[in-house]
Amino acid sequence: MKMKLVCLLQKKKPKSQDPSLWLLKPCKMCEVMRDGLLEKRSSGLLQLWKKKRCVLTEDGLRLHNCKGGAGGAGGAGGGDTPCAAWSSGAKELRFERMATVDCVEYKRGLVYFTVVMATGKEIDFRCPQDGTAWNAEIALALVRYKNLQAVQTGRNRHLSSAHLGSTGEDVEL
C-alpha cells in the first residue's frame, strides 16, 4: 500500500511551545515506500536499542522517537505495531548523504544492518526477519535515488553541451 506524505520544508514556531500547534509549510509530495518500526542503536556509552518509527520515502529515511514505549536492549521491535505516542521532531537520513547499507547479519530472528553516511558515520539498526527486510528496501531505494541522480546529471551535461554548440564529434568527414 503506497500513500502520499507532505514533506516539511520549514517549521515556524509560534508563541506556543506545543509542537502540535506549529505551522507547517509543505514543499512537495513524497511517496511513502514503507512505514513501521525499527530499532536503532544509540551512540551513547551503553549503546541501547531504541524503537523508532521509520518512514521510508523517495528522498530518504525519517526517524521518529517513540515515547512511552522505547524499547531497551530486550525488545525486538521492527513490527508495525504502533507505540504509545510519537515525538514531533524527526531525524532525517537523506539519500544524498547516504553512501551504502551494509553489514547484514541474521541472529535469533533479527536482521542487523548498518547505514553508512557519506561522512563515514555508521548507524546501526535491527528489525525482525519476517517478510521483506527493511535493509533490502532501504538499499533498493538508495540505488533508485542514486540512479535517478546519475540520469539527471547525464541529461544536464547533454543539454549544456547542446546549448553551447557541437563538440565536433557528430561532424562527418
C-alpha positions as protocol buffer text, in pm:
chain_id: "A"
residue {
  index: 1
  type: MET
  ca { x: 0 y: 0 z: 0 }
}
residue {
  index: 2
  type: LYS
  ca { x: 153 y: 329 z: -112 }
}
residue {
  index: 3
  type: MET
  ca { x: 43 y: 666 z: 19 }
}
residue {
  index: 4
  type: LYS
  ca { x: 147 y: 1028 z: -20 }
}
residue {
  index: 5
  type: LEU
  ca { x: 312 y: 1230 z: 255 }
}
residue {
  index: 6
  type: VAL
  ca { x: 372 y: 1604 z: 268 }
}
residue {
  index: 7
  type: CYS
  ca { x: 739 y: 1679 z: 333 }
}
residue {
  index: 8
  type: LEU
  ca { x: 817 y: 1966 z: 563 }
}
residue {
  index: 9
  type: LEU
  ca { x: 1021 y: 2250 z: 422 }
}
residue {
  index: 10
  type: GLN
  ca { x: 1000 y: 2479 z: 717 }
}
residue {
  index: 11
  type: LYS
  ca { x: 856 y: 2485 z: 1068 }
}
residue {
  index: 12
  type: LYS
  ca { x: 755 y: 2820 z: 1211 }
}
residue {
  index: 13
  type: LYS
  ca { x: 744 y: 2816 z: 1588 }
}
residue {
  index: 14
  type: PRO
  ca { x: 452 y: 3018 z: 1723 }
}
residue {
  index: 15
  type: LYS
  ca { x: 444 y: 3165 z: 2072 }
}
residue {
  index: 16
  type: SER
  ca { x: 302 y: 2836 z: 2199 }
}
residue {
  index: 17
  type: GLN
  ca { x: 560 y: 2573 z: 2299 }
}
residue {
  index: 18
  type: ASP
  ca { x: 325 y: 2290 z: 2191 }
}
residue {
  index: 19
  type: PRO
  ca { x: 484 y: 2138 z: 1875 }
}
residue {
  index: 20
  type: SER
  ca { x: 146 y: 2014 z: 1751 }
}
residue {
  index: 21
  type: LEU
  ca { x: 43 y: 2380 z: 1702 }
}
residue {
  index: 22
  type: TRP
  ca { x: 343 y: 2472 z: 1483 }
}
residue {
  index: 23
  type: LEU
  ca { x: 265 y: 2588 z: 1131 }
}
residue {
  index: 24
  type: LEU
  ca { x: 391 y: 2351 z: 865 }
}
residue {
  index: 25
  type: LYS
  ca { x: 464 y: 2451 z: 508 }
}
residue {
  index: 26
  type: PRO
  ca { x: 452 y: 2169 z: 251 }
}
residue {
  index: 27
  type: CYS
  ca { x: 729 y: 2167 z: -8 }
}
residue {
  index: 28
  type: LYS
  ca { x: 643 y: 1868 z: -227 }
}
residue {
  index: 29
  type: MET
  ca { x: 475 y: 1532 z: -222 }
}
residue {
  index: 30
  type: CYS
  ca { x: 687 y: 1226 z: -141 }
}
residue {
  index: 31
  type: GLU
  ca { x: 579 y: 871 z: -191 }
}
residue {
  index: 32
  type: VAL
  ca { x: 591 y: 666 z: 129 }
}
residue {
  index: 33
  type: MET
  ca { x: 751 y: 335 z: 43 }
}
residue {
  index: 34
  type: ARG
  ca { x: 735 y: 185 z: 391 }
}
residue {
  index: 35
  type: ASP
  ca { x: 624 y: 294 z: 736 }
}
residue {
  index: 36
  type: GLY
  ca { x: 689 y: 92 z: 1051 }
}
residue {
  index: 37
  type: LEU
  ca { x: 913 y: 24 z: 1349 }
}
residue {
  index: 38
  type: LEU
  ca { x: 1287 y: -30 z: 1356 }
}
residue {
  index: 39
  type: GLU
  ca { x: 1532 y: -34 z: 1642 }
}
residue {
  index: 40
  type: LYS
  ca { x: 1833 y: 197 z: 1626 }
}
residue {
  index: 41
  type: ARG
  ca { x: 2140 y: 152 z: 1839 }
}
residue {
  index: 42
  type: SER
  ca { x: 2210 y: 464 z: 2043 }
}
residue {
  index: 43
  type: SER
  ca { x: 2550 y: 625 z: 2010 }
}
residue {
  index: 44
  type: GLY
  ca { x: 2587 y: 665 z: 2387 }
}
residue {
  index: 45
  type: LEU
  ca { x: 2814 y: 472 z: 2618 }
}
residue {
  index: 46
  type: LEU
  ca { x: 2565 y: 187 z: 2678 }
}
residue {
  index: 47
  type: GLN
  ca { x: 2457 y: 162 z: 2311 }
}
residue {
  index: 48
  type: LEU
  ca { x: 2098 y: 65 z: 2391 }
}
residue {
  index: 49
  type: TRP
  ca { x: 1848 y: -32 z: 2121 }
}
residue {
  index: 50
  type: LYS
  ca { x: 1571 y: 228 z: 2092 }
}
residue {
  index: 51
  type: LYS
  ca { x: 1246 y: 188 z: 1897 }
}
residue {
  index: 52
  type: LYS
  ca { x: 1195 y: 435 z: 1616 }
}
residue {
  index: 53
  type: ARG
  ca { x: 903 y: 483 z: 1384 }
}
residue {
  index: 54
  type: CYS
  ca { x: 1063 y: 488 z: 1041 }
}
residue {
  index: 55
  type: VAL
  ca { x: 916 y: 631 z: 724 }
}
residue {
  index: 56
  type: LEU
  ca { x: 1099 y: 539 z: 403 }
}
residue {
  index: 57
  type: THR
  ca { x: 1036 y: 785 z: 118 }
}
residue {
  index: 58
  type: GLU
  ca { x: 1187 y: 860 z: -222 }
}
residue {
  index: 59
  type: ASP
  ca { x: 1425 y: 1108 z: -54 }
}
residue {
  index: 60
  type: GLY
  ca { x: 1542 y: 912 z: 249 }
}
residue {
  index: 61
  type: LEU
  ca { x: 1455 y: 765 z: 585 }
}
residue {
  index: 62
  type: ARG
  ca { x: 1279 y: 968 z: 854 }
}
residue {
  index: 63
  type: LEU
  ca { x: 1320 y: 851 z: 1216 }
}
residue {
  index: 64
  type: HIS
  ca { x: 1065 y: 949 z: 1481 }
}
residue {
  index: 65
  type: ASN
  ca { x: 1125 y: 888 z: 1852 }
}
residue {
  index: 66
  type: CYS
  ca { x: 883 y: 657 z: 2026 }
}
residue {
  index: 67
  type: LYS
  ca { x: 751 y: 797 z: 2356 }
}
residue {
  index: 68
  type: GLY
  ca { x: 616 y: 577 z: 2633 }
}
residue {
  index: 69
  type: GLY
  ca { x: 739 y: 253 z: 2478 }
}
residue {
  index: 70
  type: ALA
  ca { x: 1105 y: 294 z: 2399 }
}
residue {
  index: 71
  type: GLY
  ca { x: 1247 y: -50 z: 2352 }
}
residue {
  index: 72
  type: GLY
  ca { x: 1553 y: -117 z: 2559 }
}
residue {
  index: 73
  type: ALA
  ca { x: 1800 y: -392 z: 2489 }
}
residue {
  index: 74
  type: GLY
  ca { x: 1535 y: -662 z: 2529 }
}
residue {
  index: 75
  type: GLY
  ca { x: 1267 y: -593 z: 2267 }
}
residue {
  index: 76
  type: ALA
  ca { x: 1286 y: -698 z: 1906 }
}
residue {
  index: 77
  type: GLY
  ca { x: 1092 y: -403 z: 1762 }
}
residue {
  index: 78
  type: GLY
  ca { x: 1060 y: -366 z: 1388 }
}
residue {
  index: 79
  type: GLY
  ca { x: 698 y: -473 z: 1368 }
}
residue {
  index: 80
  type: ASP
  ca { x: 421 y: -246 z: 1252 }
}
residue {
  index: 81
  type: THR
  ca { x: 267 y: -217 z: 1597 }
}
residue {
  index: 82
  type: PRO
  ca { x: 236 y: 149 z: 1693 }
}
residue {
  index: 83
  type: CYS
  ca { x: 395 y: 284 z: 2009 }
}
residue {
  index: 84
  type: ALA
  ca { x: 205 y: 485 z: 2270 }
}
residue {
  index: 85
  type: ALA
  ca { x: 295 y: 821 z: 2112 }
}
residue {
  index: 86
  type: TRP
  ca { x: 537 y: 973 z: 1861 }
}
residue {
  index: 87
  type: SER
  ca { x: 754 y: 1274 z: 1916 }
}
residue {
  index: 88
  type: SER
  ca { x: 705 y: 1575 z: 1692 }
}
residue {
  index: 89
  type: GLY
  ca { x: 1071 y: 1603 z: 1590 }
}
residue {
  index: 90
  type: ALA
  ca { x: 1217 y: 1365 z: 1336 }
}
residue {
  index: 91
  type: LYS
  ca { x: 1572 y: 1290 z: 1231 }
}
residue {
  index: 92
  type: GLU
  ca { x: 1609 y: 1260 z: 856 }
}
residue {
  index: 93
  type: LEU
  ca { x: 1868 y: 1042 z: 685 }
}
residue {
  index: 94
  type: ARG
  ca { x: 1862 y: 1173 z: 329 }
}
residue {
  index: 95
  type: PHE
  ca { x: 1982 y: 953 z: 41 }
}
residue {
  index: 96
  type: GLU
  ca { x: 2201 y: 1237 z: -89 }
}
residue {
  index: 97
  type: ARG
  ca { x: 2407 y: 1199 z: 230 }
}
residue {
  index: 98
  type: MET
  ca { x: 2400 y: 818 z: 240 }
}
residue {
  index: 99
  type: ALA
  ca { x: 2680 y: 605 z: 100 }
}
residue {
  index: 100
  type: THR
  ca { x: 2559 y: 248 z: 147 }
}
residue {
  index: 101
  type: VAL
  ca { x: 2361 y: -4 z: 350 }
}
residue {
  index: 102
  type: ASP
  ca { x: 2571 y: -300 z: 465 }
}
residue {
  index: 103
  type: CYS
  ca { x: 2696 y: -528 z: 743 }
}
residue {
  index: 104
  type: VAL
  ca { x: 2389 y: -752 z: 732 }
}
residue {
  index: 105
  type: GLU
  ca { x: 2377 y: -1023 z: 996 }
}
residue {
  index: 106
  type: TYR
  ca { x: 2096 y: -1262 z: 1086 }
}
residue {
  index: 107
  type: LYS
  ca { x: 2069 y: -1360 z: 1454 }
}
residue {
  index: 108
  type: ARG
  ca { x: 1780 y: -1506 z: 1656 }
}
residue {
  index: 109
  type: GLY
  ca { x: 1512 y: -1399 z: 1409 }
}
residue {
  index: 110
  type: LEU
  ca { x: 1651 y: -1046 z: 1372 }
}
residue {
  index: 111
  type: VAL
  ca { x: 1827 y: -870 z: 1085 }
}
residue {
  index: 112
  type: TYR
  ca { x: 2111 y: -638 z: 1191 }
}
residue {
  index: 113
  type: PHE
  ca { x: 2231 y: -382 z: 936 }
}
residue {
  index: 114
  type: THR
  ca { x: 2430 y: -59 z: 913 }
}
residue {
  index: 115
  type: VAL
  ca { x: 2356 y: 259 z: 718 }
}
residue {
  index: 116
  type: VAL
  ca { x: 2685 y: 427 z: 624 }
}
residue {
  index: 117
  type: MET
  ca { x: 2667 y: 801 z: 564 }
}
residue {
  index: 118
  type: ALA
  ca { x: 2892 y: 990 z: 318 }
}
residue {
  index: 119
  type: THR
  ca { x: 3081 y: 1134 z: 616 }
}
residue {
  index: 120
  type: GLY
  ca { x: 3173 y: 781 z: 728 }
}
residue {
  index: 121
  type: LYS
  ca { x: 2931 y: 781 z: 1022 }
}
residue {
  index: 122
  type: GLU
  ca { x: 2773 y: 439 z: 1076 }
}
residue {
  index: 123
  type: ILE
  ca { x: 2419 y: 398 z: 1214 }
}
residue {
  index: 124
  type: ASP
  ca { x: 2315 y: 50 z: 1332 }
}
residue {
  index: 125
  type: PHE
  ca { x: 1960 y: -84 z: 1304 }
}
residue {
  index: 126
  type: ARG
  ca { x: 1779 y: -411 z: 1367 }
}
residue {
  index: 127
  type: CYS
  ca { x: 1437 y: -546 z: 1272 }
}
residue {
  index: 128
  type: PRO
  ca { x: 1251 y: -880 z: 1263 }
}
residue {
  index: 129
  type: GLN
  ca { x: 1344 y: -1118 z: 983 }
}
residue {
  index: 130
  type: ASP
  ca { x: 978 y: -1162 z: 873 }
}
residue {
  index: 131
  type: GLY
  ca { x: 881 y: -1066 z: 519 }
}
residue {
  index: 132
  type: THR
  ca { x: 1083 y: -811 z: 324 }
}
residue {
  index: 133
  type: ALA
  ca { x: 1357 y: -678 z: 550 }
}
residue {
  index: 134
  type: TRP
  ca { x: 1399 y: -304 z: 596 }
}
residue {
  index: 135
  type: ASN
  ca { x: 1764 y: -322 z: 491 }
}
residue {
  index: 136
  type: ALA
  ca { x: 1667 y: -453 z: 146 }
}
residue {
  index: 137
  type: GLU
  ca { x: 1405 y: -183 z: 95 }
}
residue {
  index: 138
  type: ILE
  ca { x: 1639 y: 95 z: 210 }
}
residue {
  index: 139
  type: ALA
  ca { x: 1919 y: -37 z: -15 }
}
residue {
  index: 140
  type: LEU
  ca { x: 1688 y: -58 z: -318 }
}
residue {
  index: 141
  type: ALA
  ca { x: 1553 y: 292 z: -255 }
}
residue {
  index: 142
  type: LEU
  ca { x: 1910 y: 424 z: -221 }
}
residue {
  index: 143
  type: VAL
  ca { x: 2013 y: 262 z: -553 }
}
residue {
  index: 144
  type: ARG
  ca { x: 1700 y: 401 z: -722 }
}
residue {
  index: 145
  type: TYR
  ca { x: 1781 y: 750 z: -588 }
}
residue {
  index: 146
  type: LYS
  ca { x: 2147 y: 735 z: -698 }
}
residue {
  index: 147
  type: ASN
  ca { x: 2046 y: 608 z: -1044 }
}
residue {
  index: 148
  type: LEU
  ca { x: 1797 y: 893 z: -1088 }
}
residue {
  index: 149
  type: GLN
  ca { x: 2067 y: 1141 z: -985 }
}
residue {
  index: 150
  type: ALA
  ca { x: 2308 y: 991 z: -1241 }
}
residue {
  index: 151
  type: VAL
  ca { x: 2046 y: 1009 z: -1517 }
}
residue {
  index: 152
  type: GLN
  ca { x: 1970 y: 1370 z: -1424 }
}
residue {
  index: 153
  type: THR
  ca { x: 2341 y: 1458 z: -1431 }
}
residue {
  index: 154
  type: GLY
  ca { x: 2376 y: 1294 z: -1774 }
}
residue {
  index: 155
  type: ARG
  ca { x: 2077 y: 1486 z: -1908 }
}
residue {
  index: 156
  type: ASN
  ca { x: 2213 y: 1814 z: -1772 }
}
residue {
  index: 157
  type: ARG
  ca { x: 2551 y: 1751 z: -1937 }
}
residue {
  index: 158
  type: HIS
  ca { x: 2384 y: 1663 z: -2265 }
}
residue {
  index: 159
  type: LEU
  ca { x: 2164 y: 1973 z: -2253 }
}
residue {
  index: 160
  type: SER
  ca { x: 2453 y: 2204 z: -2162 }
}
residue {
  index: 161
  type: SER
  ca { x: 2674 y: 2066 z: -2442 }
}
residue {
  index: 162
  type: ALA
  ca { x: 2385 y: 2101 z: -2690 }
}
residue {
  index: 163
  type: HIS
  ca { x: 2328 y: 2457 z: -2568 }
}
residue {
  index: 164
  type: LEU
  ca { x: 2698 y: 2550 z: -2607 }
}
residue {
  index: 165
  type: GLY
  ca { x: 2714 y: 2408 z: -2955 }
}
residue {
  index: 166
  type: SER
  ca { x: 2852 y: 2098 z: -3118 }
}
residue {
  index: 167
  type: THR
  ca { x: 3166 y: 1937 z: -2981 }
}
residue {
  index: 168
  type: GLY
  ca { x: 3266 y: 1824 z: -3329 }
}
residue {
  index: 169
  type: GLU
  ca { x: 3200 y: 1456 z: -3263 }
}
residue {
  index: 170
  type: ASP
  ca { x: 2897 y: 1442 z: -3490 }
}
residue {
  index: 171
  type: VAL
  ca { x: 3067 y: 1613 z: -3788 }
}
residue {
  index: 172
  type: GLU
  ca { x: 3102 y: 1389 z: -4094 }
}
residue {
  index: 173
  type: LEU
  ca { x: 3431 y: 1387 z: -4278 }
}
